[in-house]
Every structure is written in C-alpha cells, then in structure tokens.
C-alpha cells in the first residue's frame, strides 16, 4: 500500500466507466492489485504495492494536475492504448440497415502517444513517472448523427471495445522517447523531415518536437531556410561520456 491517504471506493467510480477502460483495467490487473482506491484525494485505477497505475484512453489534459501531485510522493505509471488495428462497427437506428463491420485502413503506432504528451511532457523528467503504451486491436462502434459536425463527419463514436493487446512499450526517461525517432533521420532535422521519416502527418511531428523540447530531449539548432532545425540531446550519451 502506498504512503499517504488511501481509501477504498467500493466501485463507485466505475458506474460510468467505458468498456475499453474497464477491459484494459481487467487485462492489466494482477491478482493482488487493489482497484479504484482513493490516494491523497484522487481515485486511482490500480494500486500495486507502492505503484499507482492510471489507465487513460482519452486526452491526457484532464490528468495534468492529478499526476503532477501524485508523482511528488508516489511512483506512478500512466497506461495509454494505441490501436495498432481497428475494426469499425456501424450501427443504424431501428432497423434501417443491418450493422456493418469493416477493418480500418489506418494503423496506429507507439509514436501516436506524442499527440497526448504535449499536455504532460515535464512529467517525463520525474523519476517517479513511467509511461506505458499498449498497442491494441480494438473495435469502435459508430452511429450516424443527424447534424454533421466538422469533426464527426456525420458519425459519432458510441463505444470502444478491446479485442486484444498485441504489444507494450515502456518509457521511463526522455531518452526512451527519443528512441521513437527514426534511425535514419538526419541531425539536425526539421519538422517536415521528421514527419516524412516517421511516415506520419506533419501535425504529429510538430507535437513530437514540442514534447521532446519541453522535456529537454530536443533543442533548437538554427534554421534551414524558414524552417526550424532541431537536434537530439541524449542524456545517456552525455552521462556515459563523462564517466569514460
């Protein structure tokens, strides 16, 4: 049991729990883990000895205050799923049409965690914080919406279901996240060059650079035309150079 205030919640926090979150918690839990425990005023998904495990299937933004407080006195692991493969199940109201199921052509990867790291990059500097990415196979249930919104494109996601966990990647330091940058990437590099090397959209590369700069893993290195240049700043390399 971790130090500090701890209180069982009797499952109260699970009433509105989404399917994907519940399934991941069940998959991740070990027999002796405690579930839905209040620690220092916050509800924790899993408590494993001194370790606090938080599972987040959406934005990291709502967790900023909670995690920043907890890492001051507890080891904390944030678990985030990225769908390596996704099946889309479309359901229609009433009996308009039978449900349709298809495999999405999009594939996720561990690099997609940068889309959320922009909210908590400084936490990677804490020795008490660990980030774990679960590469999953999931099913997304969608339904048509009457009013088309720019983001939904006429569809709303009702639920996400876990089908399988395919792999897991753990990041303990900024250097571990630097390992996600492609090996053949030039140094220094631009955001556009990073996006091309990662085979990802430029907006994800921008978020990767922002996050890595905020944790000191990447530094500005001048200009290439009008584009900024960035260079890796490996802590493990500098520490080993100092001891050799």
Beta strands, then each sheet from edge to edge (+ up, - down):
strand 1: 6-8
strand 2: 34-39
strand 3: 42-48
strand 4: 51-56
strand 5: 76-91
strand 6: 100-103
strand 7: 129-144
strand 8: 155-171
strand 9: 218-224
strand 10: 227-232
sheet 1: 1+ 2- 3+ 4- 5- 6+
sheet 2: 1+ 2- 3+ 4- 5- 7- 8+
sheet 3: 9+ 10-
end
